[in-house]
Amino acid sequence: MIKLKMPVIVEGKYDKITLENVIDTLIIPTNGFSIFKDKEKCELIRTFAQTNGIIVLTDSDSAGNMIRAHIKNICGGGKVYNVYVPQLKGKEKRKNAPSKEGFLGVEGISRDILCEAFLKSGVTVENITQKSKPITKTDMFLFGLSGNHDAASNRKILLKHLNLPENLSPNAMLSVVNTMFSYEEFEKAVLECQKLMGKS
């Protein structure tokens, strides 16, 4: 399995399922063309691109190219790395008929070919190491970042401290901090912000 430092953007949930057997990182599906209207997901992707970067892996067809171009556009000057799979004719097992252009989507590409695509792309890879304790929704609650009347202002204070967009929702914030920080780094940042959050 390949460990990546950056999240990978894919088109759909079946692509995500396939990639979970190949790479170890946060995988964000665009849900196809829904990304064009999903402001929160666009903001999440933009945040990653402007901090530690993102990797984009879409199907090798015209729809995939449109989604790839849209992601690049919303990321502005952020770091966007592209991984491409070859155009292979075929049909995914769960489908009754091939796609319009007849190419396999990411979900239908073999593990070996996907591994090769990532390794050839030049993105930073690491050996699998033991993961830090994940930051959970319970932690968010205990740290006063969700579930109480001060949560929104507390999140804003912490996000500003971490140099992240201050309007991230609790779920988006959780995805970002779990990718960018260890539990210990996150806890330290919360402690540094406690006075501003009205805590002693």
C-alpha positions, 0 to 999 in steps of 0.5 A, spaced: 500 500 500 502 507 498 502 512 503 500 519 501 501 526 504 496 529 500 488 527 499 486 524 493 480 527 489 476 522 485 469 522 482 465 517 485 464 512 491 466 506 487 472 509 485 474 511 493 472 504 495 477 501 489 483 506 491 482 504 499 485 498 497 491 501 494 493 508 497 493 510 505 490 517 505 484 521 505 480 520 499 474 525 497 469 523 492 466 529 487 460 525 486 461 526 479 458 533 476 455 535 483 462 538 485 460 544 480 454 546 485 457 543 492 460 550 495 462 546 502 466 541 498 469 546 493 472 550 499 475 543 503 478 542 496 481 549 495 483 549 503 487 542 502 490 545 495 493 551 498 496 548 504 499 541 503 496 540 496 491 535 493 492 529 488 487 529 482 485 522 479 479 522 475 476 517 469 480 518 462 474 520 459 471 527 457 467 527 463 473 526 468 477 531 464 471 536 465 471 535 473 479 535 473 479 542 469 474 545 474 478 542 480 484 546 478 480 552 476 477 552 484 484 551 487 487 558 484 494 558 485 494 552 490 498 545 489 494 540 484 498 534 482 495 530 477 495 522 476 492 519 470 490 512 468 490 509 461 484 509 457 483 501 457 476 499 453 472 495 458 466 495 463 466 495 470 463 489 473 457 492 477 455 495 470 450 492 465 453 496 459 460 500 458 460 507 459 459 512 453 466 512 451 467 505 452 473 506 457 474 503 464 473 508 470 478 508 476 473 503 479 475 498 474 482 499 473 487 494 476 491 495 483 497 494 479 496 499 474 493 504 479 500 503 483 504 504 477 500 511 475 501 513 482 509 512 482 510 514 475 506 521 477 512 523 482 507 525 488 511 524 494 510 517 497 512 514 504 512 507 507 506 505 511 507 507 518 503 507 525 498 512 524 497 517 530 490 517 534 485 520 530 481 526 531 474 524 532 467 528 533 467 526 540 474 530 541 471 536 537 465 536 542 470 535 548 474 541 545 468 545 545 468 545 537 461 542 536 455 541 540 455 548 544 453 555 543 460 557 543 462 552 538 462 556 531 466 562 534 471 557 537 472 553 531 473 560 528 478 562 533 482 555 532 482 555 524 485 562 524 490 560 529 491 554 524 491 559 518 485 555 515 479 558 512 475 560 518 468 558 515 469 551 515 463 546 517 465 541 523 465 536 518 470 539 513 474 541 519 475 534 522 477 532 515 482 537 514 485 537 521 485 529 521 489 530 514 494 535 516 495 534 523 497 529 528 492 528 534 498 531 539 499 537 534 491 539 534 491 538 542 496 543 542 493 548 538 487 548 542 490 549 548 494 555 545 487 558 543 483 556 550 484 563 553 481 566 546 475 561 547 474 564 554 477 558 557 482 558 563 
